Amino acid sequence: MSFSIYSAVKDIFRPTPKLKVEDWLLTHVRFQRGPIIGSFDVKNSPWVREPLAQLRNHEVREIICACSVQSAKTALAEGAMLYLIAEEGGDMCLYLQTDEHADEFLDTRFKHRILDCKPVAALLSKGDKSIQKRTVGYSHMTQYVMGANNIHNLQSKAARYVIGDEAAYWPHGHIGESRKRTTSFDARNSKRIYISTPMNNSGEFYESFMAGSCSEWQVRCPECDEHWPMVLSQLRWDGDGAKLADGRYDLGRIRESVRYECPSCHAQLKDNPQTRHKLANSGFYLGQNSAPDPRVFSYHWNALTVPWVAWDTIASEFLKAEYAKKLGDYSPLAEFVRKRLGEFWDMREFQTEEINLSGSFLMEEPWDREFRRYMTVDVQKDYFRVIVRLWAENGDSRLFYAGQLNTW
């Protein structure tokens, strides 16, 4: 009994770490496996600096990141967990989409992050044997690694910290259930962190993001020093002579001319690693919500600001998606908006005037001539591309839905 009381008191009066979160990560975390090798240096992905800094803000309860794929979002979650384990303490629940995803992540990735980080590895209660299936035992806390799709995983553990990966793809109501895990720890600086590529402009993740600060990543023009968010509409390329007879583009010719135009001074910024790195390291966040919940900080960044993603890649993917849209398939465009722009998909924003005039309807709108509806499913590795068309008795049809599903 005396030992448990001592541990609890010691945890409550743990001194605030002296190092900033980013400095602690630079000192103690070195990726020795995986696509990124080397120290955890936020200069490589400066948009994660402020979300990480909020870990020490005792007024903040929730950190939400809506962002593009392959933009250091998993590294952000890993860095946050390692810091909290070593410097703060308190039971932690890490939720991935499914139990299978959770098992794979712990076994093939995060286990190595733990063992490679000396301050964290030193806290393992039984050395590497402390890392079990869906559980990691430390001398001062327990970390649970589970699937968010299983409602029982969201109802059985109390934790000071909840980390949610790809939370936009969780079943409805499961973010709310995960929040309840921290209820008894709210007096001890509990934190909930949800990081995901967005889905649609509805649902729990969307509502949670919009309730927060809605902070948008801004960069400064190297020519005029004005700041702005990087948006697709400012990406430029020379289309003259590159459009083919069937409506597609000669992507080889497009790639040669891609650049970014400053909306203030109209400088044409070249698509090369040096320019992209300089822009990224000039960045900062600017809140867009005039009346946010002061306990919730939400952040958005997209692939245009990620130095290792060439702008010609983004332009090429967009043009391919636009061509598919003209053929009636919106799913590549939806995937581009969500995964490259890191934005919430709203089908109505992409209804062209031509489509509305010819059909005079909106997507997912009931059709009084509907006789049959058919769903076409393209099965991918861990999700499904779906198109639903409505058909009249005389053979007329209209597109009803195009998007992505993540479960049967």
C-alpha positions in Angstrom: 0.0 0.0 0.0 2.8 2.4 0.9 4.5 1.8 -2.4 1.4 2.6 -4.4 0.8 5.8 -2.4 4.4 6.8 -2.9 4.1 6.2 -6.7 0.9 8.2 -7.0 2.3 11.1 -5.1 5.6 11.0 -7.0 3.6 11.0 -10.3 1.4 14.0 -9.2 4.4 16.1 -8.2 6.6 15.1 -11.1 8.5 18.3 -12.1 7.7 19.9 -15.5 10.4 18.8 -18.0 12.9 21.5 -18.8 13.4 20.7 -22.4 10.9 21.8 -25.0 9.2 18.8 -26.6 11.0 19.3 -29.9 14.4 19.5 -28.2 13.6 16.4 -26.2 12.8 14.5 -29.4 15.9 15.7 -31.1 18.0 14.6 -28.1 16.4 11.2 -27.5 14.6 9.9 -30.6 16.5 8.6 -33.5 14.8 6.6 -36.3 17.0 3.7 -37.1 14.4 1.8 -39.1 11.8 2.7 -41.7 11.7 5.3 -44.5 13.1 8.2 -42.4 16.5 7.5 -40.9 18.1 9.9 -38.4 17.2 12.1 -35.4 13.6 13.4 -34.9 14.2 17.0 -36.1 11.1 19.1 -36.5 13.0 21.2 -39.0 12.3 18.4 -41.5 8.5 18.7 -40.9 8.0 22.1 -39.1 4.2 21.8 -39.2 4.4 19.3 -36.4 6.2 21.7 -34.0 3.1 23.5 -32.6 0.9 20.3 -32.1 3.8 18.8 -30.2 4.3 21.9 -28.1 0.7 21.7 -27.0 1.6 18.5 -25.0 3.0 20.8 -22.3 0.0 23.2 -22.3 -2.1 22.1 -19.3 -5.1 24.0 -20.6 -5.4 21.9 -23.7 -7.3 18.7 -23.6 -7.6 17.8 -27.3 -5.2 18.1 -30.3 -6.7 17.3 -33.7 -4.7 17.1 -37.0 -6.4 16.8 -40.4 -3.7 16.3 -42.9 -2.4 14.7 -46.1 -0.9 11.2 -46.3 2.9 10.7 -46.1 3.3 14.1 -44.3 4.9 12.9 -41.0 1.5 12.4 -39.2 2.5 9.0 -37.9 5.9 10.4 -36.8 4.0 13.1 -34.9 2.0 10.5 -33.1 5.0 8.4 -32.3 7.0 11.4 -31.0 4.1 12.5 -28.9 3.8 9.0 -27.3 7.5 8.6 -26.6 7.7 12.0 -24.9 4.5 11.4 -22.8 5.7 8.0 -21.7 9.2 9.3 -20.7 8.4 12.7 -19.3 4.8 12.7 -18.1 3.5 9.2 -17.3 0.0 7.9 -17.0 -1.8 5.0 -18.7 -2.3 5.4 -22.4 -4.6 4.0 -25.0 -3.5 4.0 -28.6 -6.3 3.3 -31.1 -5.8 2.3 -34.7 -8.6 1.4 -37.1 -8.7 -2.4 -36.3 -7.1 -4.8 -34.0 -5.1 -6.2 -36.9 -3.8 -2.7 -37.7 -2.9 -2.3 -34.0 -1.0 -5.6 -33.9 0.9 -4.8 -37.0 1.8 -1.3 -35.9 3.1 -2.4 -32.5 5.0 -5.4 -33.8 6.6 -3.9 -36.9 7.0 -0.3 -36.1 6.4 1.1 -32.6 8.1 -1.7 -30.8 11.4 -0.6 -32.5 10.7 3.1 -31.6 10.4 2.1 -27.9 13.6 0.0 -27.9 15.6 2.7 -29.9 14.6 5.5 -27.4 16.8 5.0 -24.3 14.7 7.0 -21.8 11.6 5.0 -22.8 13.3 1.6 -23.1 14.8 2.1 -19.6 11.2 2.3 -18.2 10.1 -1.1 -19.6 9.3 -3.2 -16.5 10.7 -6.5 -17.9 12.9 -5.3 -20.8 11.7 -6.2 -24.3 9.5 -8.9 -22.8 7.3 -6.0 -21.5 6.1 -5.6 -25.1 3.2 -8.0 -25.5 0.3 -8.3 -27.9 -1.7 -5.0 -27.5 0.0 -4.1 -24.2 3.3 -2.5 -23.2 4.2 -2.6 -19.5 6.3 0.2 -18.1 7.4 0.6 -14.5 5.1 3.6 -14.0 2.2 3.0 -16.5 0.6 0.7 -19.1 0.1 1.4 -22.8 -2.7 -0.4 -24.6 -2.7 -0.7 -28.4 -6.1 -1.6 -29.8 -8.5 -1.3 -32.7 -11.1 1.5 -32.6 -13.6 -0.5 -34.6 -14.2 -2.8 -31.6 -16.5 -0.9 -29.3 -15.4 -3.1 -26.3 -11.8 -1.7 -26.7 -13.3 1.8 -26.2 -15.2 0.9 -23.0 -12.9 -1.2 -20.9 -9.8 1.0 -20.1 -9.3 4.3 -18.2 -6.4 6.3 -19.4 -4.7 9.7 -19.0 -3.9 9.8 -22.7 -5.8 8.7 -25.8 -4.1 8.7 -29.2 -6.3 8.0 -32.2 -4.9 7.2 -35.6 -7.1 7.7 -38.7 -10.0 8.7 -36.5 -12.0 10.0 -39.4 -12.5 6.4 -40.5 -13.8 5.1 -37.2 -17.4 4.0 -36.9 -19.8 6.8 -35.8 -19.8 7.3 -32.0 -16.4 5.7 -31.4 -14.5 9.0 -31.0 -17.0 10.0 -28.3 -16.5 6.6 -26.6 -12.7 7.1 -26.7 -13.1 10.5 -25.0 -14.7 8.9 -22.0 -11.5 7.0 -21.3 -9.9 10.1 -19.9 -12.7 11.3 -17.7 -11.2 10.4 -14.4 -7.8 11.9 -15.4 -9.1 15.4 -16.4 -7.6 16.9 -13.2 -4.2 15.5 -14.2 -3.6 17.2 -17.6 -5.2 14.5 -19.7 -4.7 14.6 -23.4 -6.5 13.3 -26.4 -4.8 13.4 -29.8 -6.6 12.5 -33.0 -4.7 12.4 -36.3 -6.2 11.5 -39.6 -6.6 12.1 -43.3 -10.1 13.5 -43.5 -13.2 11.8 -44.9 -16.4 13.8 -45.5 -17.6 17.2 -44.2 -19.7 15.5 -41.6 -19.3 13.1 -38.7 -17.4 13.1 -35.4 -13.9 13.9 -36.7 -15.2 16.8 -38.8 -17.2 18.2 -36.0 -14.3 17.8 -33.6 -11.9 19.6 -35.9 -14.4 22.5 -36.6 -14.9 23.0 -32.8 -11.2 23.7 -32.3 -8.9 26.5 -33.5 -9.0 25.3 -37.1 -5.4 26.5 -37.4 -4.2 26.6 -41.1 -0.5 26.2 -42.0 0.8 29.4 -43.6 4.1 30.0 -45.4 5.9 33.2 -46.4 6.8 34.1 -50.0 10.6 34.3 -50.4 10.1 37.3 -52.7 7.6 39.6 -50.9 7.4 38.0 -47.4 3.6 38.0 -47.5 2.1 34.9 -45.8 -0.6 32.6 -47.2 -1.8 29.0 -47.0 -0.7 26.8 -49.9 -3.7 26.0 -52.0 -4.2 24.0 -55.2 -5.6 27.0 -57.1 -2.2 28.7 -57.0 -0.4 25.8 -58.6 0.5 26.7 -62.2 1.5 24.7 -65.3 1.5 25.4 -69.1 -1.4 23.5 -70.7 -1.0 24.9 -74.2 -0.3 22.0 -76.5 -0.4 19.5 -73.7 -4.0 18.6 -73.9 -4.7 15.4 -76.0 -7.6 14.7 -78.3 -9.4 12.5 -75.7 -9.3 15.3 -73.0 -6.3 13.9 -71.1 -3.0 15.8 -70.7 0.5 14.9 -71.7 1.8 14.7 -68.2 5.4 14.7 -69.3 5.0 18.2 -70.7 2.9 19.4 -67.7 5.6 18.3 -65.3 8.2 20.5 -66.9 6.3 23.7 -66.3 4.8 23.2 -62.8 5.4 26.1 -60.4 3.6 27.9 -57.5 2.4 31.5 -57.9 2.5 33.8 -55.0 -1.0 35.3 -54.6 0.4 38.6 -53.4 3.4 39.5 -55.7 2.8 36.8 -58.4 6.3 35.5 -58.1 6.7 32.1 -59.9 8.2 29.7 -57.4 10.1 26.8 -58.9 9.3 23.2 -58.1 12.5 22.0 -56.6 13.5 20.6 -53.1 15.3 23.9 -52.1 12.2 26.1 -52.7 9.9 23.6 -51.0 12.1 23.3 -48.0 12.5 27.1 -47.7 8.7 27.6 -47.8 8.1 24.9 -45.3 10.5 26.3 -42.8 9.0 29.8 -43.1 5.7 28.4 -41.9 3.4 29.0 -38.9 -0.2 28.4 -37.9 -3.0 30.9 -38.1 -6.3 30.1 -36.4 -9.4 30.4 -38.6 -12.1 29.8 -35.9 -13.2 33.1 -34.2 -15.0 31.2 -31.4 -13.1 27.9 -30.7 -13.3 25.7 -27.7 -10.2 26.9 -25.8 -9.4 23.4 -24.8 -9.3 22.1 -28.4 -6.5 22.9 -30.9 -7.1 21.7 -34.4 -4.5 21.8 -37.2 -4.5 21.4 -41.0 -1.7 21.0 -43.5 -1.6 19.6 -47.0 0.9 17.9 -49.4 1.8 21.2 -51.1 3.8 22.2 -48.0 5.6 18.9 -47.6 9.1 19.3 -49.1 9.5 15.6 -50.2 6.3 15.7 -52.3 7.0 17.4 -55.7 4.4 19.7 -57.0 4.4 18.1 -60.4 3.3 14.9 -58.7 0.3 16.8 -57.2 -0.5 18.4 -60.5 -0.4 15.0 -62.3 -2.7 13.3 -59.8 -5.1 16.2 -59.9 -5.4 16.1 -63.7 -5.9 12.4 -63.7 -8.7 12.8 -61.1 -10.3 15.6 -63.2 -10.3 13.4 -66.3 -12.0 10.6 -64.3 -14.6 13.1 -63.0 -15.5 14.1 -66.6 -16.2 10.4 -67.2 -18.6 10.4 -64.2 -16.2 8.8 -61.7 -15.6 11.1 -58.7 -13.8 8.6 -56.5 -10.2 9.6 -57.7 -11.0 13.3 -57.1 -12.4 12.5 -53.6 -9.3 10.5 -52.8 -7.1 13.4 -54.1 -8.9 16.0 -52.0 -8.8 13.8 -48.8 -5.3 12.4 -49.1 -3.3 15.1 -50.9 -5.1 18.2 -49.9 -6.0 16.8 -46.5 -9.4 18.4 -46.8 -12.9 17.2 -45.9 -14.7 16.0 -49.1 -17.9 17.8 -50.0 -19.4 16.5 -53.2 -21.4 19.7 -53.7 -18.3 21.7 -54.1 -17.2 19.7 -57.1 -20.6 19.7 -58.9 -19.7 21.6 -62.1 -22.2 23.9 -63.8 -22.4 21.6 -66.8 -23.3 18.6 -64.7 -26.0 20.5 -62.7 -27.6 21.9 -65.9 -27.7 18.6 -67.7 -29.1 16.7 -64.8 -30.5 19.5 -62.6 -29.7 17.4 -59.5 -27.2 17.1 -56.6 -25.3 14.0 -55.5 -27.2 11.8 -53.1 -30.5 13.5 -54.0 -33.6 11.2 -54.4 -34.8 10.7 -58.0 -38.5 10.1 -58.6 -37.7 8.1 -61.7 -35.5 5.6 -59.9 -36.3 2.0 -60.8 -33.1 0.3 -59.8 -29.8 1.3 -58.1 -26.5 -0.5 -58.6 -23.3 -0.2 -56.6 -20.0 -0.9 -58.2 -17.1 -1.7 -55.7 -13.4 -1.6 -56.4 -11.7 -3.6 -53.6 -8.4 -2.1 -52.6 -6.0 -3.3 -49.9 -7.7 -1.7 -46.9 -10.7 0.2 -48.3 -13.3 0.2 -51.1 -13.9 2.6 -53.9 -17.6 2.8 -54.5 -19.9 4.2 -57.2 -23.7 4.1 -57.0 -25.9 4.9 -60.0 -29.6 5.2 -60.2 -31.4 3.8 -63.3 -34.8 4.6 -64.7 -36.9 2.0 -66.6 -36.1 3.5 -70.0 -32.3 3.2 -69.4 -31.6 6.7 -68.2 -29.2 7.0 -65.2 -27.6 9.4 -62.9 -24.7 9.3 -60.5 -25.9 9.1 -56.9 -22.7 8.5 -54.9 -18.9 8.2 -55.5 -16.5 7.8 -52.6 -14.6 5.6 -50.3 -15.8 3.1 -47.7 -13.6 1.4 -45.1 -15.7 -1.5 -43.9 -18.2 -3.9 -45.3 
